[in-house]
Amino acid sequence: MADCRDTITQLYAYLDQMLDDEFRRDIDRHLGDCPDCQGRVEFEFSLKARIRSRAATEPVPADLEQRLRDCLNVDLDAD
């Protein structure tokens, strides 16, 4: 069964639904018993939703986009 450490370590994979079904169920059970981890998951879920919402409506300044491309060393226009 998942514990606090497992839950926090796999938090983003859990939120992105990238865990296998069994491990996800283990974390779900843990969240049902652990208000601290449940609060953390709820906070991170809300934060991701807010960022996603703002990113969809706010234009990205050209200099920020270029800095991100430089950091990632990726050409986002390349197919």
C-alpha positions in Angstrom: 0.0 0.0 0.0 1.2 3.5 -0.8 2.4 5.8 2.0 3.1 9.5 2.3 6.5 9.1 0.6 5.1 7.2 -2.3 2.3 9.6 -2.8 4.5 12.7 -2.8 7.2 11.1 -4.9 4.6 10.1 -7.5 2.4 13.2 -7.1 2.8 14.6 -10.6 2.5 11.2 -12.3 -0.7 10.7 -10.3 -2.1 14.1 -11.3 -1.2 13.4 -14.9 -2.8 9.9 -14.7 0.4 8.3 -15.7 0.5 5.6 -13.1 -0.6 2.0 -13.6 -4.1 1.2 -12.2 -2.9 -0.8 -9.2 -0.5 1.9 -8.0 -3.1 4.6 -8.6 -5.6 2.7 -6.5 -3.0 2.4 -3.7 -2.5 6.1 -3.7 -6.3 6.7 -3.8 -6.6 4.5 -0.7 -3.8 6.4 1.0 -5.4 9.8 0.2 -8.7 8.5 1.8 -6.8 8.0 5.0 -4.3 10.9 5.0 -5.7 14.4 5.1 -2.1 15.9 4.7 -1.5 14.1 1.4 -5.0 14.8 0.3 -4.5 18.5 0.9 -1.2 18.5 -1.0 -2.8 16.7 -4.0 -5.8 19.1 -4.0 -3.4 22.1 -3.9 -1.2 20.8 -6.7 -4.3 19.9 -8.8 -5.7 23.4 -8.3 -2.3 25.0 -9.1 -2.0 23.0 -12.3 -5.5 23.9 -13.3 -4.9 27.6 -12.7 -1.7 27.6 -14.7 -3.3 25.7 -17.5 -6.2 28.2 -17.6 -4.0 31.2 -17.5 -1.6 29.8 -20.1 -4.6 29.4 -22.5 -5.6 33.0 -22.2 -2.4 34.9 -21.5 0.0 35.5 -24.4 3.6 34.4 -23.8 6.0 37.3 -24.2 8.5 36.6 -27.0 11.5 37.0 -24.8 10.2 34.4 -22.3 9.4 32.0 -25.1 12.9 32.4 -26.5 14.5 31.9 -23.0 12.4 28.7 -22.6 13.5 27.4 -26.0 17.1 28.1 -25.1 16.8 26.3 -21.8 15.1 23.3 -23.4 17.3 23.5 -26.4 14.3 22.6 -28.5 12.9 24.1 -31.7 9.2 24.0 -30.9 8.3 24.8 -34.6 10.2 21.7 -35.9 8.1 18.7 -36.8 
